Amino acid sequence: MVAFCERVAAYSAGHDQESLVADRMRYDAVLRNLELIGEAATHVPVTRRELAPDIA
């Protein structure tokens, strides 16, 4: 998940929303990595989730 976050940060660095959306390939890469973060989050073991109950 950390690697995906780092990719999102790298791909979006120096871009505001307008320029990011205008660069379709960059935008798609950011969205894909956000999807991968969400998918990976569903695989976090319950024992780990219980350590941070304030995070949905």
Buried (B, 14 or more C-beta within 10 A) or exposed (E): BEEBEEBBEEBBEEBEEEEBEEBEEBBEBBEBBBEBBEEEEEEEEEEEEEEEEEEE
